[in-house]
Amino acid sequence: MNSKTDSRRYLPAMGPFLAGLRAAGIEDPVCEFRFCPSRKWQMDFAWPERKIALEVNGGLWSGGRHTRGSVLKDYEKLNAAHARGWRVFQCAPPPKGGRLPKRQGVHIPPYLTEPGLWGELTQALRGPA
């Protein structure tokens, strides 16, 4: 995420997601977590004690950062995270007007229902620290 964006802006839409995590017995993530002290890189949502992060790649539908050459900077950041032992999940918000589908009785933001993401993320967060 670049310095002009802030993952806290996703928090209203993340309410159902956070409720789903809580219902599954999983703690809330840390927003804007700096995982590399020598760089200004941040993970949108992170569980630092488990070295698990969720990156929401916005701007896909508006010609933003993730559709231009600057995405190469994201690759550098993700490679650095992997080299430091982080497991990073990625998703993208839907075009405006997306509906909230229901998964196991919990409304999950559509961008978190990409094939396997909810199950993989919750399974990783439930696993041993």
Salt bridges, closest charged atoms under 4 A:
ASP6 OD2 - ARG8 NH2 2.68
ASP28 OD2 - ARG22 NH2 2.59
GLU55 OE1 - LYS77 NZ 2.68
ASP74 OD1 - ARG65 NH2 3.05
ASP74 OD2 - HIS66 NE2 2.60
GLU76 OE2 - ARG39 NH1 3.12
GLU120 OE1 - ARG87 NH2 3.39
